Amino acid sequence: MTVTGYRDATGVVDGESDRLPVPAPGGPLALSTGPRGPRRQQRAAKPSGLLLRYIDAIRSTGGCGAVPRVGGLVQRVDYDVEQHKDYARGRALSQDQVQVWLDAFAGVLPERRPLVGLDVGSGTGRYTPALARAFGPTTGVEPSVRMREVAQAQAWASEVGYVAGSAEALSAASESADYALLSCCWHHVQDKRQAVQELGRVLRPGGRVLLRTNFRDHHPRPWWLEHFPRGYEADAAMFQPLHEVIALFTSSGWRVTSFSTVTEPSTGTRGEMLARLRLRTLSFFAQLDPQELDVGFRRLERAVAGDPDGPAPVYSEPLLALQLPGPS
């Protein structure tokens, strides 16, 4: 695992003393990240002075003081129609990949155990059981009936449960959880301001939100995306810029505790990755028309044919952690 980002309290970013640029009003947040050596777990300190100064700079230029756009143009996906059939296969994670993310989550959560967790947008339960084993009782919150059915069929203990709901309408009681994970689902949230309020309601004082999502200006650019017409453009359009997400939360009293990128192990060979992509379980594929999909898969197949057994290239994905006021 490689983790990069704002992790110290000294104002140093990834071992460098470069200053962050102050954005133009409404402009993107340009955070730089640099290489770090692999490590199993990182304990997050208080947000760096540099990050705090940069958030203040955003406020002073209107990025947080103004009402932020809640951008992200997503063609909605009905997971109850088709996606649930292949989602678990198409989005399967190896034990090593899950562990890398658990280590990253542990680095931004309180050290005490157990922690009561919410896996919001839990889908087929890719993370829910692992979160329960690592941190404590965990409830998956998922709006799709069929996705929940797949997850419930794999539930293994009383510490794991699944309920209907969404980020905007959580069924959990007020101040009942210590943290909420939103993994690869923020772009599906229709009313993001309401979601921020709901997360603030269900978490205890000092509670954490772990937002594993892409950002328009911090996009991992996976290797296969370039083969599809409008690939990067269509995928990036689904996501907000980082500064918009920060503004949504900080304007409601949250504070940023860390922003990092996590590099998980390879997903297997290039041929295996192509087989999973053919299942079209990524929201990206709903953003393209049939002709673009046909062209893209033909290009990708030609590219993979040259080295189908080669390891699929890795890439780094963002993780934003935020905290409510109050003791951890």
HELIX and SHEET records of a PDB file:
HELIX    1   1 GLY A   49  SER A   60  1                                  12    
HELIX    2   2 TYR A   79  GLN A   83  3                                   5    
HELIX    3   3 HIS A   84  GLY A   90  1                                   7    
HELIX    4   4 GLN A   95  ALA A  106  1                                  12    
HELIX    5   5 THR A  128  PHE A  135  1                                   8    
HELIX    6   6 VAL A  145  ALA A  153  1                                   9    
HELIX    7   7 TRP A  186  HIS A  188  5                                   3    
HELIX    8   8 LYS A  192  VAL A  202  1                                  11    
HELIX    9   9 LEU A  225  HIS A  227  5                                   3    
HELIX   10  10 GLY A  231  ALA A  236  1                                   6    
HELIX   11  11 LEU A  242  THR A  250  1                                   9    
HELIX   12  12 ARG A  270  LEU A  277  1                                   8    
HELIX   13  13 SER A  283  GLN A  287  5                                   5    
HELIX   14  14 PRO A  290  ALA A  305  1                                  16    
SHEET    1   A 8 THR A   2  GLY A   5  0                                        
SHEET    2   A 8 ARG A 255  THR A 263 -1                                        
SHEET    3   A 8 SER A 316  GLN A 323 -1                                        
SHEET    4   A 8 LEU A 203  ARG A 212 -1                                        
SHEET    5   A 8 ALA A 177  SER A 183  1                                        
SHEET    6   A 8 GLY A 117  VAL A 120  1                                        
SHEET    7   A 8 THR A 138  VAL A 141  1                                        
SHEET    8   A 8 VAL A 160  VAL A 163  1                                        
END                                                                             
